[in-house]
Amino acid sequence: MSRVGEGGIGPAVRCTPQADDPCPLPASLQGARALLTGASAGVGEELAYHYACLGSHLVLTAHAEALLQKVVGNCRKVGSPNVFYIAADMASPEVPERVVQFALDKLGGLDYLVLNHLGVAPAGTRARSAQAARWLMQVNFLSYVQLTSLALPSLTESKGSLVVVSSLLGRVPRSFSSPYSAAKFASDSFFGSLRRELDVQDVNVAITMCVLGLWDRASAAEGVRGVTRAKAALGPKAALAVIRGGATRAPSVFYPWRFHLLCLLRAWLPRPRAWFIRQEFNVTAA
């Protein structure tokens, strides 16, 4: 299901001062047309505010309509010339087409598609059950493929950018997250292959893969509360890194930067010892 609207009014939001930024966001984002998923909270909410500060035209989507209305109102306050929302559940296979068509109708085309939504296993399902894996693949992978294929003609016309907010779990396997990690690995492989296909076909659409920590995502952290000792990280700096990467058409973004090292080290330590894993998780040997 999906519902559309133009948002409400929320508390004031202050833009990040560009004069104090050693690496300012590109001015080319002013007037850009962007569809942003997962925009109701966390990194997605921060992304929406920064795009709005830079004068981008926005369509925001997420599952929670009330939260979306708040974000839309704040985006208007900080400078977005046009901002619309469509409340949608990406677990439904028919929803991505509605979302992209809504964005094209409202904005007249797309310069940016920012894929940021995610889902953890729904309540009442076992974390490693086939039911949970099927749901996770739809939300965290198949909906990404659907949104991309539907938006690609418009992005091709505008020579735009596709920004995929992924996770370290799409590069490095992790304990107690096998279905989620599988969906992220599939996403990473899909967009890596798509980038090569577009290059071969001389299609000028940039793909930026953003590798963020699990703990930058509030819903993901909630899904493993009590299992891991890792701390949640703040989202604003991660959001700025994502926006810069997309605007400069960088092939990849790692936040924090040490995740790049972890990805490189995976080849040297493909199977860490169990005692090492237990240092991070609240588990003991049987």
C-alpha positions in Angstrom: 0.0 0.0 0.0 1.1 3.6 -0.5 -0.3 7.0 0.4 0.8 10.4 -1.0 0.9 13.9 0.3 2.8 17.1 0.8 3.7 16.9 4.4 3.2 18.8 7.6 5.2 21.2 9.9 7.9 19.9 12.3 10.5 21.5 14.6 13.1 23.8 13.0 16.1 22.3 11.4 19.4 24.1 11.0 21.6 23.5 7.9 25.2 22.5 8.3 27.3 25.7 7.9 29.1 25.4 4.6 31.7 28.0 5.4 33.1 25.9 8.2 33.2 22.7 6.1 36.7 21.8 4.8 35.0 19.8 2.0 31.8 21.7 1.1 28.9 20.0 -0.7 28.8 20.6 -4.5 26.7 23.6 -5.6 25.4 21.4 -8.4 22.9 19.9 -6.1 20.9 23.1 -6.2 17.8 22.4 -8.3 18.6 18.7 -8.6 15.6 16.3 -8.6 16.0 13.4 -6.2 14.0 10.4 -5.0 15.1 9.3 -1.6 13.9 6.1 0.1 14.0 5.4 3.8 13.7 9.1 4.5 11.8 9.1 7.8 14.6 8.6 10.3 18.3 8.0 10.9 20.7 8.5 8.0 17.8 8.9 5.5 16.3 11.8 7.5 19.7 13.5 7.6 20.1 13.0 3.9 16.7 14.7 3.3 17.7 17.7 5.3 21.0 18.2 3.6 19.5 17.8 0.1 16.9 20.4 1.1 19.5 22.8 2.4 21.1 22.7 -1.0 17.9 23.5 -2.8 17.1 20.1 -4.3 13.6 19.1 -5.4 12.7 16.0 -3.4 10.3 13.1 -3.3 10.7 11.2 0.0 9.4 7.8 0.8 9.3 5.5 3.8 6.9 3.2 5.6 5.9 5.6 8.5 3.7 8.4 7.2 3.6 10.5 10.3 7.4 10.6 10.5 7.6 11.4 6.8 5.2 14.4 7.3 7.6 15.8 9.9 10.6 15.4 7.7 8.8 17.0 4.7 7.9 20.0 6.9 11.4 20.4 8.1 12.8 20.2 4.5 10.6 23.0 3.5 11.8 25.1 6.4 15.5 24.7 5.4 15.1 25.5 1.8 13.8 22.8 -0.5 11.8 24.5 -3.3 9.6 21.4 -3.8 9.2 18.4 -1.5 6.6 15.6 -1.7 6.2 12.3 0.0 4.7 8.9 -0.6 4.3 6.5 2.3 5.1 3.0 1.0 6.0 -0.4 2.2 8.8 -1.9 0.1 7.9 -5.4 1.3 5.1 -5.2 -1.3 6.4 -6.1 -4.8 4.0 -3.7 -6.5 5.0 -0.6 -4.5 8.3 0.3 -6.3 6.5 1.1 -9.5 4.1 3.4 -7.7 6.9 5.2 -6.0 9.0 5.9 -9.1 6.0 6.9 -11.2 4.9 9.3 -8.4 8.4 10.9 -8.4 8.5 11.2 -12.2 5.0 12.8 -12.1 5.9 15.3 -9.4 9.5 16.2 -10.4 9.3 15.7 -14.2 12.4 13.4 -14.1 15.2 12.3 -11.8 18.8 13.4 -11.4 19.4 11.3 -8.3 17.9 8.0 -7.0 19.1 7.5 -3.5 18.3 4.0 -2.2 18.5 4.0 1.6 15.6 1.9 3.0 16.2 -1.3 4.8 14.3 -3.9 6.8 15.2 -6.3 9.5 13.3 -9.6 10.0 9.7 -8.9 11.0 8.4 -9.7 14.5 7.3 -13.3 14.9 9.8 -14.8 12.4 12.9 -16.7 13.2 16.0 -14.8 12.2 17.3 -17.6 9.9 14.0 -19.0 8.7 13.1 -19.1 5.0 10.2 -16.7 5.7 12.5 -14.1 7.2 15.0 -14.5 4.3 12.3 -14.1 1.7 11.0 -10.9 3.4 14.5 -9.5 3.8 15.4 -10.2 0.1 12.3 -8.3 -1.1 12.9 -5.2 1.1 16.7 -5.1 1.0 17.4 -6.4 -2.5 14.5 -7.0 -4.9 12.9 -3.6 -4.2 16.3 -1.9 -5.0 16.4 -3.8 -8.3 12.9 -2.7 -9.1 13.4 0.9 -8.3 16.6 1.0 -10.3 15.2 -0.5 -13.4 12.1 1.8 -13.3 14.2 5.0 -12.7 17.1 4.1 -15.1 15.5 5.6 -18.2 15.1 9.0 -16.5 18.6 8.9 -15.0 20.0 8.0 -18.4 18.3 11.0 -19.9 19.6 13.4 -17.2 23.0 11.7 -17.0 22.2 11.3 -13.3 23.5 9.4 -10.3 22.4 6.3 -8.5 23.4 6.3 -4.8 23.1 3.0 -3.0 23.4 3.1 0.8 24.5 -0.3 1.7 26.3 -1.9 4.7 29.6 -3.4 5.8 27.5 -6.6 5.9 27.4 -6.5 2.1 31.2 -6.9 2.0 32.2 -8.8 5.1 30.1 -11.7 6.5 29.1 -11.3 10.1 27.7 -13.6 12.8 24.0 -13.7 13.6 22.9 -11.8 10.5 23.0 -14.4 7.7 19.7 -13.5 5.8 20.3 -9.8 6.1 24.0 -10.1 5.0 22.9 -12.3 2.1 20.6 -9.6 0.8 23.3 -7.0 1.1 25.9 -9.2 -0.7 23.3 -9.6 -3.5 22.8 -5.9 -3.7 26.5 -5.2 -3.8 27.0 -7.7 -6.6 24.1 -6.5 -8.6 25.1 -2.9 -8.6 28.8 -3.7 -9.2 27.7 -5.7 -12.3 25.3 -3.0 -13.4 28.1 -0.4 -13.3 30.1 -2.4 -15.7 27.2 -2.9 -18.0 26.5 0.8 -18.1 30.2 1.5 -18.8 30.2 -1.0 -21.7 27.0 0.6 -23.2 28.4 4.2 -22.7 25.5 5.0 -20.5 26.5 8.1 -18.4 24.8 7.1 -15.1 27.1 7.1 -12.1 26.7 4.4 -9.4 28.0 5.2 -5.9 28.1 2.3 -3.4 28.1 3.6 0.2 29.3 1.2 2.8 28.0 2.2 6.2 28.1 0.4 9.5 25.1 -1.5 10.7 25.0 0.8 13.7 24.3 3.9 11.6 20.9 2.5 11.0 18.5 2.7 13.9 16.1 -0.1 12.7 19.0 -2.5 12.1 20.5 -1.8 15.5 17.2 -2.5 17.1 16.9 -5.8 15.4 20.0 -7.2 17.2 19.6 -5.4 20.5 21.0 -7.5 23.3 23.1 -9.7 20.9 26.0 -7.4 20.1 28.2 -5.1 22.2 28.7 -2.6 19.4 27.5 1.0 20.0 25.2 3.0 17.7 26.8 5.7 15.6 25.5 9.1 14.8 24.0 9.7 11.3 24.8 13.3 10.2 28.4 12.8 9.2 27.5 9.5 7.4 24.8 11.4 5.5 27.3 14.1 4.4 29.7 11.4 3.2 26.9 9.8 1.2 25.8 13.1 -0.4 29.4 14.1 -1.3 30.0 10.7 -2.9 26.9 10.8 -5.0 27.4 14.4 -6.1 31.1 13.8 -7.1 30.1 10.5 -8.8 32.6 8.6 -6.6 32.4 4.8 -7.2 32.4 4.1 -3.4 32.1 5.7 0.0 33.2 4.1 3.3 32.0 5.6 6.5 33.8 5.5 8.8 36.9 5.2 6.7 38.3 2.2 8.6 35.6 0.0 6.9 37.6 0.2 3.8 40.5 -1.4 5.6 38.2 -4.1 7.0 37.0 -4.9 3.5 40.6 -5.2 2.3 41.6 -7.3 5.2 38.8 -9.8 4.6 41.0 -11.6 2.0 43.7 -12.1 4.7 41.3 -13.2 7.4 38.4 -15.0 5.7 37.3 -17.0 8.7 38.1 -15.3 12.1 38.5 -17.5 15.1 35.4 -18.0 17.3 37.1 -16.4 20.3 37.6 -13.2 18.4 33.9 -13.1 17.3 32.8 -13.5 20.9 34.6 -10.3 21.9 31.9 -8.4 20.1 28.8 -10.5 20.7 27.0 -11.5 23.8 27.4 -15.3 23.2 29.4 -18.0 24.9 30.7 -21.4 23.8 28.2 -24.3 24.1 
